[in-house]
Every structure is written in C-alpha cells, then in structure tokens.
Amino acid sequence: MLEFNGNEALADYENEANAGRTRWQSHLLPGRCFPIPVSDSTKPVTTSPVLEELLKTQTEDTDRTLSSVSATGVIGSLSTETRNELREKNIDYCNLHFPGHVVRSELNIVLERLGSADLVGKFEALKSSAQRQVTESFKRNVLDGFADESKVDKVSADRRYPENRYWLSYLADAATDSSTPAQLAVDFFPSPNEYMPCSTHHGYKKRRKYDAVLRPVAAECSTILNVLLNVEYTATDPPQVDYNPLVGRSSNGKAKLQQSITNANDLMTFQPTRLFIPTFSFFGKQTTAKLFLSILSHDRLEFAVLDECFSTANLPAVAALLHLFRTCSLYQVGYNPLFTYSFFSSFPHYAAGDVVPVSVSIPGFPQPIILDGKRLSRVRPTPFGRSTLVLAGELVDDVERKHVVVKLSFISEHRQWRERVVVDALHAHAHASPPLYAPPLLASFAAVGSPAPDTLGTGRRNTNAPRGFTARHLEVMVFQSRHDGLKLEDLDPEQLLDAAEQLFKAILDAFRRKILHRDISINNILFAPPQLILIDWELGRQFTEAAEGTFIGTRDTMSVAGLYGLRPLPHDDIESAVYVLLKVITQGFDPPPNLAADWAKQLASFRWDMLTKPEDLAVNRNAMWFQGTYRVQQVLKYFRNNGEEPFARLLEGLLSLPLPAKRWEDDEDRKGLNPADYHAILQDLGCLVHDAVNVVRSVRTPGYRSRSRDQEGQRGAIGNRDPHWDARSGRERGGGRGSGGEVRRRRSRSRSPGWERERG
C-alpha cells in the first residue's frame, strides 16, 4: 500500500477547487444579483425574499449569573479566574454586536447558503450511505469519544481515537461508500488549549481557541490561517433558541456558544476574503446532545439545530455533515470564488496549509490580478459594520505591468457603488484632465440586492430602541496605484510641505469637478513623491446630490460643522486637512526628556485617537480657532523653543484661516454661504485655498532652518530623516548645530499605505 502523501492530496484539492472556482461564482452571496456594473446603474437589484426570521432576546435571561466552573480551577491551560474573564468579555462582545443579527433557519437553508442546492443534494446522498453503516458498537465508540472531549480533566485520550482515528473523522468515515477511508486533503484534528501559532506576525494573542478544527492534513498544526471550520464541545445543555441565544448573561450552554461565535469572528478577521465562517457546536450529553451548525457572514449569524444528534436516528446526519465539509469545495466552506487560493504560498510568514489568496478574477475583466501577499488595511474591528480589505497586486498583460490595489468592501445596500460613482465623476469631467491625486478605477464588481429579514424587538430590559438589521453587500474595486506611497508621518519636512500644498489644491480641484471627499484623514492620504494620493472616496458626494446632514467620516479629523451634523461644504474638507497636518506634526514632535511630561499633557488636550462624544469634540476643536488660545500658544512655544520655527509658523498660519467655515447661524445658512450656490461656494473656496497655500509657501522662505541633532539612533525633526532642514531647498546643510533645543522624532512603525478608515 502506498504511503499517504498529505502534500500531494492537498495540492490536488487546491487544483480541483481552483479549477471549478467559476462554477461557484453564480452562488456568491446567495440571494444576491451581481450583474456587470454599468456607469448609470446605481440602484440595487432586488430579489425574492428568503423566509427567515431574526430572533428576539430573551428578557428573563438578562439577570442570570455565570454558571460555576469546575472545582479543579484549571481547564486546559486556563485558570478559573482567566476563564471567567474571557467569558465576561464574550458576554459583553455578544451583547454589543449581536442584537438584530441572529437568524435561525432550517439545516437545508444553511447548507444552500453555503454551497447551493448541490451541497444539499450531496448531504442527502451521504446521509443515505451513513444509515447503512451506523451500528450500535459504532455508536458507542462515538459517544465515548464525545464524552472524553467534554470532560474537564481529560484523564485519557484513548477513547477519542477508536480504531486509531480521531472520533470526528471516525464518525465522518461512516458516510463513505468504501470500507477504507479515502486519503483526504482536509480532516478533523483536536486543538490544544494554548496560544494559536502565528501570533508574532499576525497579531493573534488570544488563548483557548478551538476544541477541534477542520484543517489541511499537511499542516503541522492549527493556525489562525488554516482553520476551515471550527468545532466546540460542552457537556452543558444548549441555550434556548426561541430568542437570540447570544445576548444576555452567560448561563449553561450560552457561554460556550458565545465563545464559539467570537472564535468565528476571529477567523473572519484573519481570513478576511471569506464570505462565511462555519462552526459546529455540540451541546449536552450522550444521545440527548444537540448540534448547532452556524455560519457567520458580514451581516448576520445564521444557525440550524439538530436535536438528539447522537441518537440512532440522527447520527447518520451528523456523519454526513462531517464528511460533507471535509470533501466539499473550498468555496463551499465560505471562501470567495472571485479569488484563487494556495495552500503552499511562497509569501513570508505563512506556513504550509495556510489558505492564502493569490489572485483575483473580476467577472467581465479580461485578466486576473496577481496578489503579492500584502494587506494594506487594518484587520476588521467588529462584525456587521462597514468592513474594508485592501490587497496589493499586479496586473500583467502583453503591453505593461501595472501596480494595483484590490479593495473589498462589505457595505450597506443604500450606499451601493458610492465610491465608484464618485471616482468615475472625478475622472470623467469634460473640461479637465484626469486628476493625478485620485487613482483611476480599472475594474469593479458588486453582489447586491440581498433581502433583509424583518427585525423583531430585542425584548431586553433597560435598553434603547431595538437596532435594525443592516444588509451588507460585497463590492470589489481595482485601482491603478503606486506601491511606494508613504504615510504623512513618514515624510521628511520638505515632502510634508509638498503634500500639504497639494492636499489643499486637490480639495479645490475636486470641487471644481463638483465632488466633496468628506473623509480627509491621515489614513486616506498618501504621498508617492512627488505626487499626493487621496484615497477612499466612498463617503464622497457629488454637489448635485441632495445635501446630507449626517454624522459621517473620521471623527478624529472631522470638521466642527461635520461633528454637529450640518450640511457639508468643501470648506469642511479644508478644515479636516488642517487637523490632519496638526495631528501629524504634534504627534511626531518628541521633546527633550525634561519636557516630556508637560508635552504629553499638551498633546492629550487635542484628544487625538480618543473616544470623545462628537459634541464635546466639536467644542474642543472650535476653541482652537480663536486667536491667542492658550493651548495653541503653548504648542507654538514648544516648537519655537526647540528649534522648530518653520512648523510653528505653519501651524500658526493654518489656524489663522477663516475656519470653521464662515461660522454658522443655522443649517441652511452658514453666514451667507448658501450650500446650494455652487459658484459662490467655489469662489469662496478658491480664496480659502489661496490663503492656505500661501501659508505653506511662506514657511519655505529663506532663513528658517530646523535645528536638531541625532539622538539615541533617531534622526531629525518632524520628518525623522533630516537633522538640518533648509525650509527653502529641503537639502541637508553643513555647519554648526545652532543654539536651539534638542528635538527627537519618533520613527513610524509602518510605511504601508493606510487604506482603512479610522472610525470614531
């Protein structure tokens, strides 16, 4: 008998999955339509509704206390105290995010959502096969394995491996047609209660992850990047499912279910191209146990329950489910069929068996985009919110090689094609050349029109009004963009001044094309010398659209009017640009040690990166614009006393601009600046930008130099590169150190472009 080669089996599985990838594109986000987009199509396409219902939250459960933990005090590698802390975090997390997002469905509906009717048909065939092979002795072996899994002490692992097979795999084998199990590419493995691997490179620090996982057999261990499906066990009874079982205090099986769902969200976070994360959760003892099959998507958690799953009648269905998932296509366990994936990537920091996206194919676009393994966006912070993933890649054809970025957004239906419409308008202006500051759109795709289930009230005590269900759809856009873009905090002083001048001009030029960006923030501005790049136009609007007065954008650099929810003006983008420069300069300034404590207090007064109420932040920001404000004068004093006169002049000049925009009397009339009068706004904006550019240029006048010296291995002033900056030429100058104070600049930790939005 030939020795089983896991790598070969996995390679065959990868090739087979990628070869049939286009077959599953028609099932991308089932229930949605995805026509090739045309420029004048901005309304979502609706489809017939799916019969499903969001679950309420059980009122009586909110006051229950945490169930007791084993008297041993230790479960796996966790103490009772640590375990309780983790449970409390899971409770808070689920209470915060899962009201209005939990759906109970029939098993066939869940399977069809994952892999179409084909998956349902295959399940029924496997179940018929398993019914012929499940005997009483077989059933006892399975129950012994489950009983050992759910024991706290784990005294013996022998019964978990009947006939030298892990009991989940042993059970799944009953659904095969042959007495000899097939040599599978993926199978079930138990996971130890310890740190998951890859924490160094992927920021994964949590403990006690999965009781068992479905992963490639070729992988040496389970990692956050190779888990196809996670499995949880508990001997406690399952939570009630007439109401939302995730919301409320932990009791009985609810704690385990909360843990399994937070685990699923971790998988979604670190495998962000996936559309669904499936989870098996076993609850109870012996034949009365129940199996929950849940799938977490970008807008809901949907689950089905199989009662008495280890009974003689239902055990074949469990065997069929287990074997179904270890043999179905990669795209039927939630991976995105727009992508091809590799289990043997040459990208650094990935192990054999990690599922890595290597290319993207956009329907209707002739060439695939080859990815280079770089993610340019931050990890997804919370479920069910706006989620954006940006990957770097190349588009290669017979003529040239183009650097591109691929942007995936899971976004609410009412904002369909928002960014594409704005970018198209910028580049299609009849009387102007294409803007260099806005990357051109090469290809786009959307899956839209998902019907939202009716939202029922949460039923919880002492809560606000129930939140509604937000349906989210997938949009994919491919932009031509350089990969050498630097964040503002990585720029040297001369480059920062270049970027500042171009930023003000770009805002004016965009409004000449009747576009407002409305999210000017540090992470949406890059500089690829000598060109500024403005990204993330999704929150932008055309001037011809009805003015919106909603709170929208990045709170940290939002205009005062925006924080109050007033009707937008392009002046608000200019004000945000000032806050961006103020933030970069103040956060980059590192004073001498004897002034560090005082400077920290000054820096805290700006409330950068703090969760501050919009109205409080508006008052804080508004106060900076009155001449002679003590806080601003103190900051300018720090800069001037420490050899940073050019940046003191820059900040002083910018904070002397007539902002916030004209002050306002009410929403309709911001002191004579009518938000509906385009020509009047454009004329006034032109004057404001002229003043702002003159402020930047005045800093370049001869005679002002940044006087600083290398210290502790760090260089220079605000740009962290140049110890002797000439404001006029930007060249390093020789000579003495000067008499100014010593200034140290913290180095930025990362130079990767920030395509994500900071949400306040």
C-alpha positions in Angstrom: 0.0 0.0 0.0 1.4 3.4 -0.9 2.1 5.8 1.9 -0.3 8.7 2.1 1.3 12.0 1.0 -0.7 14.9 2.6 1.0 17.5 0.4 0.1 15.8 -2.8 -3.5 15.3 -1.7 -3.7 19.0 -0.7 -2.2 20.1 -4.0 -4.8 18.0 -5.8 -7.6 19.5 -3.7 -6.3 23.0 -4.4 -6.1 22.4 -8.1 -9.6 20.9 -8.2 -11.1 23.7 -6.2 -9.5 26.5 -8.3 -10.4 24.7 -11.5 -14.1 24.7 -10.5 -14.0 28.2 -9.0 -16.0 30.0 -11.7 -18.8 27.4 -11.1 -19.4 28.9 -7.7 -19.4 32.5 -8.7 -23.1 32.2 -9.5 -23.6 31.4 -5.8 -21.6 34.3 -4.5 -23.5 35.6 -1.5 -26.6 33.5 -2.3 -29.8 35.5 -2.9 -28.0 38.4 -4.5 -27.5 39.5 -8.0 -24.2 40.5 -9.5 -24.6 42.0 -13.0 -21.6 43.5 -14.6 -21.8 47.2 -13.4 -22.6 49.9 -15.8 -22.0 53.6 -15.1 -25.6 54.6 -14.9 -26.8 51.7 -12.7 -26.7 52.8 -9.1 -29.9 51.2 -7.7 -29.7 47.8 -6.0 -31.4 44.9 -7.8 -34.0 43.2 -5.5 -34.7 39.5 -5.4 -37.4 37.5 -3.9 -37.2 37.4 -0.1 -35.8 34.4 1.8 -38.1 33.0 4.6 -36.2 33.6 7.8 -36.7 35.5 11.0 -34.4 37.3 13.3 -34.5 36.1 16.9 -35.6 38.2 19.9 -33.6 38.4 23.0 -35.0 36.6 26.0 -35.9 39.1 28.7 -35.8 36.7 31.6 -32.3 35.7 30.9 -30.6 39.1 31.5 -30.3 38.7 35.3 -28.9 35.2 35.5 -25.5 34.7 37.0 -22.5 33.0 35.5 -22.6 29.2 35.9 -20.0 27.6 38.1 -16.7 26.3 36.7 -15.0 23.1 37.6 -13.7 22.8 41.1 -10.3 21.9 39.7 -9.7 25.6 38.9 -8.0 24.8 35.7 -9.3 23.9 32.3 -6.6 23.2 29.8 -4.0 26.0 30.2 -6.5 28.5 31.8 -7.3 29.2 35.4 -10.8 29.6 36.6 -10.2 33.3 37.0 -8.8 33.7 33.5 -11.7 31.7 32.1 -14.3 33.8 33.8 -12.6 37.0 32.5 -12.8 35.6 29.0 -16.4 34.7 29.5 -17.2 38.2 30.6 -15.5 39.6 27.5 -17.5 37.2 25.3 -20.7 38.3 27.0 -20.0 42.0 26.5 -19.0 41.4 23.0 -22.1 39.5 22.0 -24.4 41.9 23.9 -22.9 44.8 22.0 -22.9 43.4 18.4 -25.4 40.6 18.0 -28.9 42.1 18.8 -30.8 42.1 15.5 -28.3 40.0 13.6 -29.1 36.4 14.6 -31.3 34.2 12.4 -32.5 30.6 13.0 -33.1 28.6 9.8 -33.6 25.1 8.7 -30.5 22.9 8.0 -31.1 22.8 4.3 -31.3 26.6 4.1 -28.0 27.0 5.9 -26.3 24.4 3.6 -27.8 26.0 0.5 -26.5 29.4 1.6 -23.0 27.9 1.9 -22.9 25.9 -1.3 -26.1 26.0 -3.3 -28.6 23.1 -3.8 -25.6 20.9 -4.9 -24.4 20.8 -1.3 -27.9 19.9 0.0 -28.1 17.1 -2.6 -24.7 15.7 -1.6 -25.6 15.8 2.0 -28.7 13.7 1.4 -26.7 11.1 -0.5 -24.1 10.9 2.2 -26.8 10.5 4.9 -28.2 7.6 3.0 -24.8 6.0 2.9 -24.2 6.6 6.6 -27.5 4.9 7.5 -26.2 1.6 6.3 -23.0 1.7 8.3 -24.0 3.1 11.7 -24.2 0.1 14.2 -24.6 0.0 18.0 -20.9 -0.6 18.6 -20.1 2.2 16.2 -22.5 4.5 18.1 -20.8 3.5 21.5 -17.4 4.4 20.1 -18.7 7.8 19.0 -20.4 8.5 22.3 -17.2 7.6 24.2 -15.2 10.0 22.1 -17.6 12.8 22.7 -17.8 12.1 26.4 -14.0 12.3 26.7 -14.0 15.6 24.8 -16.4 17.2 27.2 -14.6 16.1 30.3 -12.7 18.8 32.1 -9.9 16.6 33.4 -9.1 14.9 30.1 -7.8 11.8 32.1 -7.4 9.7 29.0 -7.4 10.4 25.3 -7.6 6.8 24.2 -11.4 6.7 23.8 -11.2 9.7 21.5 -9.3 7.6 18.9 -11.4 4.5 18.1 -9.6 2.3 15.6 -6.7 4.9 15.7 -9.0 7.6 14.1 -10.0 10.8 15.8 -13.6 10.2 16.7 -14.9 13.1 14.5 -13.1 11.6 11.5 -14.2 8.1 12.6 -17.8 9.3 12.6 -17.4 11.0 9.2 -16.0 7.8 7.7 -19.4 6.2 8.2 -20.7 8.4 5.3 -18.2 7.0 2.8 -19.1 4.3 0.4 -15.8 2.3 0.9 -14.7 0.4 4.0 -11.3 2.0 3.6 -11.4 5.8 4.3 -10.3 7.9 1.4 -7.0 9.7 1.6 -8.4 13.2 2.3 -6.7 16.5 1.9 -8.5 18.0 4.9 -9.7 16.3 8.1 -10.6 17.0 11.7 -8.0 17.5 14.4 -8.2 18.3 18.1 -6.6 21.6 19.1 -4.7 22.2 22.4 -5.9 24.9 24.7 -3.0 27.2 24.2 -1.9 30.2 22.1 -2.6 29.7 18.4 0.6 29.9 16.3 1.4 32.9 14.1 0.8 35.3 16.9 4.1 37.1 16.1 3.3 38.0 12.5 -0.5 38.1 12.6 -1.2 39.8 15.9 -3.1 36.9 17.3 -2.8 36.8 21.0 -5.9 35.0 22.4 -6.0 31.7 24.2 -8.4 28.7 24.4 -9.4 28.8 20.8 -11.0 25.7 19.2 -11.7 22.3 20.7 -11.2 20.8 17.3 -10.9 22.1 13.7 -11.2 21.1 10.1 -7.8 21.9 8.5 -5.4 20.5 5.9 -3.7 17.3 6.9 -0.4 18.6 5.5 -0.3 21.4 8.1 1.9 20.7 11.1 -0.5 22.4 13.5 -3.7 24.5 13.5 -3.1 28.2 12.8 -5.4 31.1 12.6 -5.0 31.0 8.8 -5.6 27.3 8.1 -8.8 26.6 10.0 -11.6 25.9 7.5 -14.2 25.1 10.2 -14.1 25.3 14.0 -15.6 22.8 16.4 -16.7 23.3 20.0 -17.8 20.8 22.7 -19.6 21.2 26.0 -21.4 18.8 28.3 -23.8 21.6 29.4 -27.3 21.9 28.0 -27.7 24.1 24.9 -29.2 27.6 25.3 -32.8 28.3 24.3 -33.2 29.3 20.7 -36.7 30.8 20.7 -34.8 34.0 21.4 -31.4 35.2 20.4 -29.1 32.8 22.3 -26.1 35.1 22.2 -27.5 38.0 24.1 -27.7 38.3 27.8 -25.7 36.9 30.8 -23.8 33.7 30.4 -25.7 30.6 31.6 -25.3 26.9 30.8 -24.5 26.5 27.1 -24.8 30.1 26.3 -21.2 30.8 27.4 -19.9 28.1 25.1 -22.0 29.4 22.2 -20.7 32.9 22.8 -17.2 31.6 22.8 -17.7 29.7 19.6 -19.1 32.8 17.8 -16.3 35.1 19.0 -13.9 32.4 17.7 -15.7 32.5 14.3 -15.3 36.3 14.2 -11.6 35.9 14.9 -11.4 33.6 11.8 -13.3 36.2 9.8 -10.9 38.8 11.0 -7.8 37.0 9.9 -9.3 35.3 6.8 -11.0 38.5 5.5 -11.7 37.4 2.0 -14.1 34.7 3.3 -17.8 35.2 2.9 -18.9 32.7 5.6 -17.3 31.0 8.6 -19.0 27.7 9.6 -18.9 26.4 13.1 -20.0 23.1 14.7 -21.1 23.4 18.4 -22.0 20.2 20.3 -24.1 20.7 23.5 -25.2 18.2 26.1 -24.5 14.5 27.0 -24.9 11.2 25.2 -27.9 10.8 22.9 -29.7 13.9 24.1 -26.9 16.2 22.9 -27.7 18.8 20.2 -25.6 20.0 17.3 -25.6 23.7 16.2 -24.4 24.4 12.7 -23.8 28.2 12.4 -22.5 30.4 9.7 -21.2 33.9 10.4 -21.3 36.3 7.5 -20.8 40.0 7.1 -24.3 40.9 8.0 -25.7 38.1 10.1 -25.2 34.9 12.1 -27.4 32.1 10.9 -27.8 28.7 12.5 -29.6 25.4 12.4 -30.1 22.9 15.3 -30.0 19.1 15.0 -31.8 17.7 18.1 -30.6 14.4 19.7 -27.7 14.4 17.3 -26.1 11.2 18.7 -29.3 9.2 18.6 -29.6 6.2 16.3 -32.0 8.1 14.0 -29.8 11.3 13.7 -26.3 10.0 13.9 -26.1 9.3 10.1 -27.0 13.0 9.5 -24.1 14.1 11.7 -21.7 11.7 9.9 -22.9 13.1 6.6 -22.4 16.7 7.7 -18.8 15.9 8.9 -17.9 14.1 5.7 -19.6 16.7 3.6 -17.4 19.5 4.9 -14.1 17.6 4.6 -14.9 16.7 0.9 -16.8 19.7 -0.4 -15.1 22.5 -2.4 -13.1 25.2 -0.7 -15.7 27.6 -2.0 -18.5 25.7 -0.2 -16.9 26.5 3.2 -17.1 30.2 2.7 -14.2 31.2 0.6 -14.7 33.9 -2.0 -15.0 32.5 -5.6 -13.5 35.7 -7.0 -10.2 34.5 -5.6 -7.9 31.6 -6.2 -6.1 30.3 -3.1 -2.9 28.5 -2.4 -2.0 26.1 0.4 1.7 26.3 -0.4 2.3 30.1 -0.7 5.8 31.4 -1.1 4.8 34.6 0.8 6.7 35.2 4.0 5.2 34.4 7.4 2.8 31.7 6.0 3.0 28.0 6.8 2.2 25.0 4.7 -1.6 24.6 4.8 -2.4 28.3 5.3 -5.1 29.3 2.9 -3.6 32.4 1.1 -5.4 34.4 -1.7 -3.0 34.6 -4.7 -5.2 36.1 -7.4 -8.5 37.8 -8.1 -10.6 37.5 -11.2 -13.3 40.1 -11.8 -16.2 39.0 -14.0 -16.1 40.8 -17.3 -12.5 41.9 -16.8 -10.0 40.1 -19.1 -7.0 39.4 -16.9 -6.6 38.1 -13.3 -4.9 40.3 -10.8 -1.9 38.6 -9.2 -1.6 39.4 -5.5 1.7 39.9 -3.7 0.7 38.8 -0.2 0.4 42.4 1.2 -2.6 43.6 3.1 -2.7 47.4 3.2 -5.7 47.7 5.5 -6.1 47.0 9.2 -7.9 44.0 10.5 -11.7 44.1 10.7 -12.5 45.5 14.1 -16.1 44.4 14.7 -18.7 42.2 13.0 -21.6 43.6 10.9 -20.1 47.0 10.4 -18.5 48.5 7.3 -15.7 46.2 6.5 -12.9 47.0 4.1 -10.0 44.9 2.9 -7.3 46.3 0.6 -4.7 44.0 -1.0 -1.7 44.9 -3.2 -1.2 43.2 -6.6 -0.1 43.5 -10.2 -2.0 43.4 -13.5 0.2 41.9 -16.2 -0.7 42.0 -19.9 1.3 41.9 -23.2 2.0 45.6 -23.0 2.8 46.6 -19.5 2.8 45.7 -15.8 0.6 47.8 -13.6 0.7 48.1 -9.8 -2.9 47.9 -8.5 -4.8 47.6 -5.2 -7.8 45.5 -4.8 -10.4 46.9 -2.4 -13.2 44.7 -1.0 -15.9 46.4 0.9 -18.9 44.9 2.7 -21.1 47.9 2.8 -24.8 48.7 3.4 -27.1 48.4 0.5 -28.2 52.0 0.3 -24.6 53.0 -0.4 -24.3 50.8 -3.5 -21.4 51.9 -5.8 -20.9 55.2 -3.9 -17.1 55.2 -4.3 -17.3 54.1 -8.0 -19.7 56.8 -8.8 -17.5 59.4 -7.2 -14.3 58.2 -8.7 -15.9 58.0 -12.2 -17.1 61.5 -11.8 -13.7 62.8 -10.9 -12.1 61.1 -14.0 -14.9 61.8 -16.4 -15.0 65.6 -16.1 -15.5 67.0 -19.6 -13.3 70.1 -19.1 -10.3 68.8 -17.1 -7.6 66.2 -17.4 -7.8 63.2 -15.1 -6.7 64.0 -11.6 -3.3 62.7 -10.6 -4.3 62.6 -6.9 -7.2 60.1 -7.4 -6.2 56.6 -8.5 -8.2 55.5 -11.6 -10.6 52.7 -11.4 -9.7 49.8 -13.7 -12.4 47.2 -12.8 -15.3 46.8 -10.4 -17.8 44.2 -9.3 -20.8 44.1 -6.9 -23.2 41.4 -5.4 -26.2 43.4 -4.4 -29.9 43.0 -3.6 -30.0 40.8 -0.5 -33.4 41.0 1.2 -33.2 41.9 4.9 -35.3 39.8 7.3 -37.9 41.6 9.4 -36.3 42.9 12.6 -38.1 42.0 15.8 -37.5 43.9 19.1 -34.7 42.7 21.3 -37.1 42.4 24.3 -34.2 43.3 26.7 -34.7 45.3 29.8 -33.2 48.8 30.2 -32.1 49.1 26.6 -32.6 51.7 23.9 -34.9 51.1 21.0 -34.1 47.9 19.1 -31.5 48.4 16.4 -32.5 47.4 12.8 -30.9 44.9 10.5 -28.4 46.3 8.0 -28.0 44.2 4.9 -24.4 44.5 3.5 -23.3 43.6 0.1 -19.9 43.0 -1.4 -18.2 45.5 -3.7 -14.8 44.9 -5.3 -12.8 47.6 -7.0 -9.4 47.5 -8.7 -7.5 50.8 -8.7 -4.2 51.5 -10.5 -2.0 52.8 -7.8 1.7 53.0 -7.0 3.0 50.8 -4.2 5.6 53.3 -2.9 3.1 55.6 -1.2 4.2 56.8 2.2 2.0 57.9 5.1 2.3 61.6 6.1 4.1 60.6 9.3 6.9 59.0 7.2 7.7 62.2 5.2 10.6 64.5 5.6 9.8 68.2 6.2 10.1 69.2 2.6 7.9 66.3 1.4 5.3 67.2 4.1 5.1 70.7 2.9 4.7 69.5 -0.7 2.0 67.1 0.4 0.2 69.9 2.4 0.2 72.3 -0.6 -1.1 69.5 -3.0 -3.7 68.5 -0.4 -5.3 71.9 -0.4 -5.2 72.2 -4.2 -6.7 68.7 -4.6 -9.7 69.6 -2.5 -10.2 72.7 -4.6 -9.8 70.7 -7.9 -12.2 68.0 -6.7 -14.8 70.6 -6.0 -14.3 72.2 -9.4 -15.4 68.7 -10.6 -18.3 69.1 -8.2 -17.0 66.4 -5.7 -16.5 66.6 -2.0 -14.3 64.0 -0.3 -15.8 64.2 3.2 -13.3 61.9 4.9 -10.0 63.7 4.8 -8.0 61.8 7.4 -4.4 60.6 7.9 -5.1 57.1 6.7 -6.7 58.4 3.4 -3.7 60.5 2.3 -0.5 59.0 0.8 2.5 60.7 -0.8 4.4 58.9 -3.6 7.0 61.6 -4.4 6.3 63.9 -6.0 2.6 63.2 -6.1 -0.1 63.3 -3.4 -2.7 60.5 -3.5 -6.2 60.8 -2.0 -7.9 57.5 -1.4 -11.1 56.1 0.0 -13.7 58.3 -1.8 -16.6 56.1 -0.6 -18.0 58.8 1.7 -17.7 61.4 -1.0 -20.7 63.0 -2.7 -21.4 65.0 -5.9 -22.5 68.5 -5.4 -25.6 67.9 -7.4 -26.8 65.3 -4.8 -29.2 66.3 -2.1 -27.1 67.6 0.8 -26.8 65.2 3.7 -26.6 66.4 7.3 -25.5 63.2 8.9 -22.5 62.5 11.1 -20.1 60.8 8.7 -16.4 60.4 8.3 -13.4 60.1 10.6 -14.2 61.7 13.9 -10.6 62.5 14.7 -10.2 65.0 11.9 -13.8 65.9 11.2 -14.8 69.5 10.8 -16.7 71.2 13.5 -19.7 71.5 11.3 -19.4 67.8 10.5 -19.4 66.9 14.2 -22.6 68.9 14.6 -24.1 67.1 11.6 -24.5 70.3 9.5 -24.9 70.3 5.7 -21.5 69.7 4.1 -19.3 72.2 2.3 -15.9 71.7 0.7 -14.6 74.1 3.4 -15.1 71.2 5.8 -12.5 69.2 3.8 -10.1 72.1 4.2 -10.7 72.2 7.9 -10.1 68.5 8.1 -6.9 68.9 6.2 -5.7 71.4 8.8 -6.5 68.9 11.6 -4.6 66.2 9.7 -1.4 68.4 9.5 -1.8 69.4 13.1 -2.1 65.8 14.2 0.9 64.6 12.2 3.1 67.4 13.4 2.1 67.3 17.1 2.1 63.5 17.4 5.5 63.5 15.6 7.1 66.0 17.9 9.2 64.4 20.6 10.5 66.9 23.1 13.6 66.6 25.3 13.2 64.3 28.3 12.8 67.1 30.8 9.7 68.4 28.9 8.2 65.1 28.0 5.6 65.1 30.8 4.4 68.7 30.1 4.2 67.9 26.4 2.2 64.8 27.0 -0.4 67.0 28.7 -0.5 69.4 25.8 -0.8 66.5 23.3 -3.7 65.0 25.3 -5.6 68.2 25.1 -6.1 67.7 21.4 -7.9 64.4 22.1 -6.3 62.6 19.2 -7.5 59.0 18.9 -9.8 59.3 21.9 -13.4 58.1 22.0 -14.9 61.5 22.6 -18.5 62.5 22.0 -19.0 64.4 18.8 -20.4 67.5 20.5 -17.6 67.6 23.1 -15.0 67.2 20.3 -16.7 70.0 18.3 -16.3 72.4 21.3 -12.7 71.3 21.7 -11.9 71.8 18.0 -13.8 75.1 17.7 -11.8 76.6 20.6 -8.5 76.3 18.7 -9.6 78.8 16.1 -9.8 81.8 18.4 -6.6 83.8 18.2 -4.5 83.7 21.3 -5.9 80.4 22.6 -3.7 79.3 25.5 -3.4 75.8 24.3 -2.3 76.7 20.8 0.1 79.4 22.0 1.7 76.8 24.4 2.2 74.4 21.5 3.8 77.1 19.3 6.0 77.9 22.2 7.2 74.3 22.5 8.1 74.2 18.8 9.9 77.6 18.8 11.9 76.9 21.9 13.1 73.6 20.4 14.3 74.7 17.0 11.1 74.1 15.0 10.2 77.6 13.9 9.1 76.6 10.4 6.4 74.3 11.8 5.4 76.8 14.4 4.8 79.2 11.6 2.9 76.6 9.6 0.5 75.8 12.4 0.1 79.4 13.4 -0.8 80.3 9.8 -3.2 77.4 9.3 -5.0 78.1 12.5 -5.4 81.7 11.4 -7.5 80.7 8.3 -11.2 81.8 8.3 -12.4 78.4 9.7 -14.5 76.7 10.8 -16.2 77.6 7.6 -17.7 81.2 8.0 -19.2 80.2 11.3 -22.8 79.3 11.0 -26.2 80.7 12.1 -28.2 77.5 11.3 -28.2 74.5 9.0 -29.5 76.4 6.0 -27.2 79.5 6.1 -23.6 79.4 7.2 -23.4 83.2 7.4 -24.1 84.0 3.9 -22.6 80.8 2.3 -25.5 79.1 0.8 -24.8 75.3 0.5 -26.9 75.2 -2.7 -25.0 78.0 -4.6 -22.1 76.2 -6.3 -20.5 79.2 -7.9 -20.5 81.2 -4.7 -19.0 78.3 -2.7 -16.4 77.7 -5.4 -15.3 81.3 -5.4 -15.1 81.4 -1.6 -13.2 78.1 -1.5 -10.7 79.4 -4.1 -9.9 82.3 -1.8 -9.5 79.9 1.2 -7.2 77.6 -0.7 -5.2 80.5 -1.9 -4.6 81.6 1.7 -3.8 78.1 2.8 -1.2 77.6 0.0 0.4 80.9 0.8 0.7 79.8 4.4 2.6 76.7 3.3 4.8 78.6 0.9 5.6 81.2 3.5 7.3 78.5 5.6 9.7 77.9 2.7 11.1 81.5 3.0 14.9 81.7 3.4 16.4 81.9 6.9 14.5 79.3 8.7 16.1 76.0 9.5 15.2 73.1 11.6 17.9 72.8 14.2 18.1 69.3 15.7 20.6 66.6 16.1 20.7 62.8 16.1 20.0 61.2 19.4 19.5 57.6 20.5 19.7 56.4 16.9 16.9 58.7 15.8 17.2 61.4 13.2 16.0 64.9 12.7 12.8 66.8 13.1 9.2 66.2 12.1 10.3 64.1 9.1 12.6 61.9 11.1 15.2 61.9 8.3 16.9 65.3 8.0 18.8 66.8 11.0 19.4 70.1 9.3 16.4 71.1 7.2 16.5 74.2 5.0 12.9 75.2 4.5 13.6 76.7 1.1 15.6 73.8 -0.5 14.9 70.8 1.7 18.6 69.9 1.4 20.9 68.9 4.3 23.2 71.8 5.3 26.5 71.6 7.0 27.8 73.9 9.8 27.2 74.1 13.5 24.4 72.7 15.5 22.9 76.0 16.3 21.7 77.2 19.6 18.2 75.7 19.5 17.0 73.0 21.9 17.2 69.3 21.0 14.3 67.7 19.3 13.8 64.0 18.8 11.4 62.4 16.3 9.8 59.0 16.8 10.1 56.7 13.9 6.9 55.4 12.3 6.5 51.7 12.8 5.0 51.1 9.4 5.2 52.5 5.9 2.4 50.5 4.4 -0.4 52.7 2.9 -3.4 53.1 5.1 -6.4 52.3 3.0 -8.6 51.8 6.0 -10.8 54.3 7.8 -10.4 55.2 11.4 -13.8 55.1 12.9 -14.7 57.4 15.8 
